[in-house]
Amino acid sequence: MDINYSLDRAFILKLPDELLSMIISPMAPIIDDHEYLREQYQPYEMAVALSLVCQRFYRLTVPYLYAELVINTGDNTWRRPTHISKYLHRTFRENPLLWKLCRHLTVTYDKSNIDNLYAVTDCLTWLTAAKSLTFWGLEGKKAWELLQLSAKHISGCNILSLDANYRYNLHLPFVIDALGDFKSGFLPNLQTLKLGGVSVYGDQICQDELKEKAGTAPFTKLQLRSFLLTPKSLEALVCWPRRLEEFELKYSSGDDFATSGLYNSWSLATLQPILYIHRKTLRSIKLYGLNKNGFDGFDLREFENLEKLSLASSFSGHPLFNRNESCEPPDSLLAPHLRVFHWDLTLLDQQCCEVLRDFGQAEEDWLRLLARKAIKHGCPLQRIEITFNPVFDEYIGIDKVYPWDRMDAMGADLRPHGIEVSYDTPTVSRERYSMLLERAAEDNAKLAAKLREFLEKFLNEPADEAYTYSGVKIEVPAFHLSTLDPGISYMVEHPR
């Protein structure tokens, strides 16, 4: 390096603010509301260090550091560094110019520990420029008073998220009372309402109160998770906004897979008349985790502005334990202006998750058939999005074709018709998949040898009993040992 190189010739400080901001912003990412690990504070260490380098870096970095904030009513929590709320409160008290920097504010309320309640209360009156407000753990009178306080002071909020944090005690009547009728100036700019863990309390109360408020709410996006009330209450909630453009329902029961709601027969047919209320304005529908699968009674052909449909693959019979019972994509899914179809193969089960074999020939055929129907009926489908993130790379029963190669092949075939296929970054590389196939072949060869030994020992004599091989019952006298393929896994099940 030339030691005589002039220090005033353009190093990083010669870049304009716009480019420097683009470099700095990834160092202070917005934290996902559902992630609470202490390690997530590590990315901010670099941003803090940069803010101490010079005045210019300080000016550019500080807005990112204070853009997303989390304050707790108590310090007794593993989810956040201790004393953070006290330190934030002290900083804001000493420097009011920082108040306007907060854009995303999260409040976690613990009724058993409210030592920092004063800090939370003051921050809700100071940080009035926040556009997104999240409350975790709304339990007790003081918690709801905080929500009402925030609605009064943070009137420019666009996104309001209320979550019961797996306790399923978010009482909808309390939400309705806290938000009021939107005519008194509270949250007049609210665009998105997110409710998680809606309790079973007050089903009839909700219906009665919302009936009087129908068409008064300004929000156009409604996102629900673990909604435990009845379809009638959901209908009343859907009628609350004047117009609804986006609707999401994920889990009609507790997402702990143990908590039941007041109604246990949720299906797409249940939602049909509810969503039909906003058929002229809905642009996006996302549905996951209902009690029943199948497409009967679900028709979107009158939803004239629907552009995106996101469905769990379970509605089509996936995971397909019995391939003969899968539901082919019906014409009724093809709204007249549907442009994006999102298929989520996430396995909604507490004990297990999706694996590599969950996207095979049957899944590819299902999506290809949907695309062919869209082309046939003149549906302007432009993109098929696939969510497939197998966590475990177990090799039992995996297909010889790499799952993401199937998606690429499908995309290549559909591209001439104007349809793109997209998916998440593969969780298993092609090299790793090839290794798993080799391991499966080795294990299957060993299994075939053991099975052949078993058959020779116990089934050599003719018998009238039927045994099951790979899901197909075969009469023993007609079965020949020579047909065993070392490259195929066999399952033997003795009839009881």
N, C-alpha and C positions, 0 to 999 in steps of 0.2 A: 504494500500500500504506500502511496506517495505521501510522506509526512508533511510535504509542503502544500498539500491540497488545501485550497482555501476553505475555511470553515463557513464562509457566507455563501458558498455555492451549493445550494440546493439539497441538502439532505432531506429527511422526512418533513421537516418544518416548512419546506418550500411548497409542499402540497397544499392545495386549497382546503378549506374546512370541510367541504362536501366529501372529498376523498378520505380525509383523515377520519371523519365520522364513520365512513363505511369500514375502515380498518378497526376502529375502536369498538363499534357496536357488538360484534360477536363476543367480545370479552365480558359483556354484561348481559347475558341472555335472560329472557323472561322465564321464570320458573313455572313449570306446570303446576296447576293448583292441586293435582293429585299426587305430587311427588314431594316428600318431606325429608329427604335424607340430608344429613348434615354435610355430606360431601358436595352437595350442590352449591355450597357457598365458595368452594375453591375457585371456580372460574372468576369470581369477583376480585380475587387477590391481585391479579394482573391489572385489572381496571383501577383498583385503588392505588397500586404502585404508579401507574401512569399519571394519575391525577396529582401526584406529588412531584413529578418531574419538572414541570414549568407551568406558568399561568395559562398558556394556551391549551395544554393538555388538560389542565384542571377544568377550564371552561367547557371543553368538548366532552370530557368524561363524566363529570358530575351528573348531568341530566340522565345519563344511562344508569348510573348507580342508584338514583332515586326514582326511576320510572316505575319499578315494581317493588312494592313493599309489603311485608307481612308483620302484623302486630298481634301480640297475644295478651290475653288478660292475666296470664300468670307465667312464671319462669319455669315451673315444674313440668317441662315437656321435653321429650327426647327428639322432637321433630325439628326444633330450631335451637340455635345457639342461645345460651342463657343470657338474660339481662338485655337482649336486643331491643325490646320494647322501651325499656328505661333509657337506653342510650339514644334511640331515635327521638323519643320525647324531648330529651335534653337538647339535642341538636336542633330540632324544629323550634323549640322555645327560644333558643339563642339566635337562630338565623331564619326568620320568617320568609326570606326570599326563596328558600328551598321548597316551600309549601306547594308552589305551582308546578313543580317538576313531577309529582306523583301522577301516574296515569293508570296504574293497576294497583288497587289496594285490597288486601286480604286480611280479614279479622278472624282469629280463632278464639272462640269463647269456651272457657272451662268453668262451669259454675262452682266447681270445688276449689278453684284457685283464681281469685279476682284481685290479686295484689296490684296488678297493673291496670285496673279498670280506669283509673284516672288518665293514664296515658292513652288508652284506646279512645276514651271519650273526647279528649282534647284533639287527637289526630282526626277524628271524624268531623270535627268543626273547623279544623285548619286545612285539611287536604281536599279542598272543595273542587279542585280541577280534575280530580280522578274521573276517568271515563268508564272504568270497569271496577265493580265492587263485588267482593266475594265474602260471604259469611260461612264459617264452619262452626257447627255445634250450637245452633239456636235452641237453647234450653233454659227455661226460667224467665220470669218477668223482666229482669234486667237486660237479658239478651235481646228481647223484642223491643225494649225501649231504645237500645243502641241502634237497632235497625230503623226505627222511626226517626231517630236523631239523624242518621245518615241520609235518609230520604229527604229530610228537611234541608240539610246543608249541602249535600252533593247533588244538586238538582240537575247538573249536566251529565249525570251518569247515563251511559248508553247500554251497558251490560250489567245485569244484576244476577248473581249466582248465590243460591241458598242451599246449603248441603248439610244433611244430618250426620255425616261421617259414620256410616254403617250402623247407626242406631235406629234409623227409620222412625224418627220422632219429629219430623218437620210437619207441623200441623197446618194444613192448608187454610183453615179458618183464620189462624193467626196471621198468615201471609196476606190474606185478603184485607184484614183489618189494618195491618201495618202499611200497606201500600195505598189504602184509601180508594177514592174514586177517581184519582188523577185529575180532578177538577180544581183542587186546592193548591196547585203548583208543585206538588211533590213528583219528582221524576217525570217531568213532562216530555223528556227526550228519550225515554227508555225504549230501546229497540229489541233487546234480547232478554228473556226471562228464563233462567235455568233453575230447576228445582230437583234436588236429589234426596231420596229417602222420604218420600211423602207418606205420612203415617196413615193408619186406619181411622184416626179420630175425626169425627165431625163430617161424616159422609153427607148426611141430609142437610146439615148446616151449610156446607159448601154450596150445595145445589140451590138452596134458598137465597143465600147472599149473592151468589154470582148471577142468578136470574135477574136480580134488580140492577146489576152492573153490566149486563150484556152490551157489548159494543162500545164500551167506554175506555178500555185500556189502549195505550198507544203502541205497545210492543207488537212487532210483526214476526218475531221468531220465538218459538216455545220449545225448550229442550227439557225432557223429563227422564229421570233415571230412578228406577225402583218406585214406581207409582202403585201404592197399595190400596187405593180407593176403587170405587166401582166405575163402570163405563159411563153411568149417568153423571158422575162428578167430573169425569174427564170431558164429557160433552159440554158441561157448564163452563169448565175452564177454557175450553177451546172457543167458546162463544164470547169470552170476556173481551178479547181484542176486536177492534173494528174490522181489521183484515189480518189474515195470517198468511205469511209467505213461506215460512220454513217451520217444519214440525219434526220433532225427533222424540221417539219413545224407546228407551232401552231398559228392558226388564219390567214386566208387569207383576213382578214379585221382588223379594229382596235379592240383591246381587251377591248375598252370602250363600245363596242356594239352600237356605233353610227357613227363611221368613216368608210366610204366605200373606197375601192380601185378602181383601174382602170378596174378591171375585177371582175364581181360578180357572176360567174357561176363555181367557183372552185369545183371540185369533185375528187374522186379517179381516175376516168377516165382521168381527166386533167393531173394528176401527172404521170400516167402510162408511157407515152413516155419519160418524163423527167427523171424519175428514171431508165428507161430501159438503159439509156446511161452507167450507172455504174452497170449493172446487175451482172457483174462478180466479183465485189469487195465489194459491199454493204453487210455489216454484220448486220446493225441495221437500222430500219425505224420506225419513230415515227410521227404519223399524228393526228392532232386534229383541230377541229373548222373550217372546210371548209364550203362553202355555201350550198352544196348539200350532201345528204346522199345516201346510197346505194353502192353496190359493182360492179355494171355493168361496164365493161371495165377495171377492175383492176385484173391483173393476175401476180402472183409472181412465177410461177412454173419454170421460166427460170432464176431466181435469185439464182444461184448455191451456193453462200456463205452466203446467208441471214440466220442468226441464231436467231434474235429477231425481232418481229413485235409488235409494240405498236399502238393500235387504240382506238379512242374515241368510246364509246358504241353507240353514236348517229349514226354512220354509219350503224348500224344494225336496226335502227328504234327506238332506246331508247332515251329518255323516251317514252314508248309505249302508247301514248294516244289512239291509235287504235291498239289493239293487232293483228288484222288481217293483218296489213300492215308491220309487222316486216319482216326483211330480214334474212333468215337463212344463216349460214356461208357457203360460197361457197368453192368448192374444190380449187379454184384459190388462196386462201390465203395460202395454204400449200406448201411453198417453200421446195425443196428437203432436205435441212439441217436445217429446222426450229426447234429450241429447246425451245424457250421461246415465249409464246404469252401473251401480256399484254393488259388487257381490262380496260379502264379508264371510270368509270361511273360518273366522275365529270360533273355536269350539266353546260354547257357553256351558261350561261344566266346571265344578269346583275341583274335582279330583284329577282331571286330566285336561290336556289341551291338544290342539291340532298337531298332527305328525305328518311326515313326508308323504305317506300314502294317501292323504286326504285330498290331494288334487291329482286325479288320474284320468283315465279315458272317459269315465262317466261324467265327471265334472266338465271336462273339455267339451263333450258332446252336448251337455246342457246349455252351455254358453253359446256354442255354435248354432244350436237350434234357435235360441233367442235372437241371435243376430240375423239368421235367415228369415225369421218371421218379421223382424223389423224392416228388412229390405223388401220383403214381399208386400207388406202393408203400407209402404211409403213412410214409415216412421223415420224422422230425421236423426236417428241415433248416430252419434259421432265418436263416442268413447265408452269402452267397457273397462271399469276399474276393478282390480282384484286385490283384496286384502288377504294375504296368505303368509303367515309368519310362524311356521312350525318351530317350536321351542326345542324339542328333543329330536335328534337325528337318528332315532332308532331305525333299524333296517328290516324289521320283521314285516314281510308282506309288501315291501316297496316295489314300485313299478320299475321296469327297465328303462323307461324314458324319464329323464330329468324333468321335474314338474314345470320349471320355468321355461324349458325348451318347448313344452306344449303351448304355453302362453305365447311365446314368440312365434311359433308356427301358426297359431290361430290369428295373431296380429297380422302376419304377412298375408294370410289368405283374405282377411277382411279389409285390409288397407285399400285395395282397389275399389271397394264399395264405400270408402269414406269413413270407415270405422277404425279407430285406433284402440289398441289394448295396452293398458298400463298396469303395473304392479309394484309392490314395495321391493326394496333391495333384497335379493335372495338371502336367506339366513344360513343356507348351506351351499358351499361352492360346488361347481360341477366336478372338480377333482375329488372333493370329499364324498360326493354322491357316488362316484365311480368306485371309490374304496369301499363304501358301504355295500354296493352291489357285489363286489368280490367277496366280502365277508359273508354276505347272505348266501352266496352260492356255496361257499365252503360249509357253512352250517347246515344248509339244506341237504348237501350230499351226505353229511353225517346223519341227519335225521332220516333221510331216505333209507340208509343202510340199516338203521335201528328199526324202522318200520318194516322193512323187508324181513328182517329177522323175526319180528313179532308175528307177522302174517304166516311165515313158514312154520312157526312153532304152534300158534294157536288156531289158525284158520286154514290149515292145509286140508282138513276134511270138509266135505260138503256140509253146509248148514242152511237152515231156513231163515235165520235171523238176518236183518238188514243192518248194515253199518254205514256210517256217514264219512265220506271222504271229500274234503274241501267243500263241504256244504251240500254234496250230492249223495243221496242214498244209493248204494250199489249192493245188489245181492251177492253174497260171498261166492256162490258157485260160479257166477259169471265173471268174477274178478280175477285177473291174471297178474301175477307178480311182475311179469316182464314189462308191464305198462308203467311201472313206477319211474318217474323222471327225477334224477338227482338234482335237477335245477329248480324243482318246484317244492314248495312247502306243503306237507300233507297233514291234515288233522283227522284223527280217528276218534270217533265218539260212539261208545257202546250204548244202544238204546236201553232205557230203563223201563 
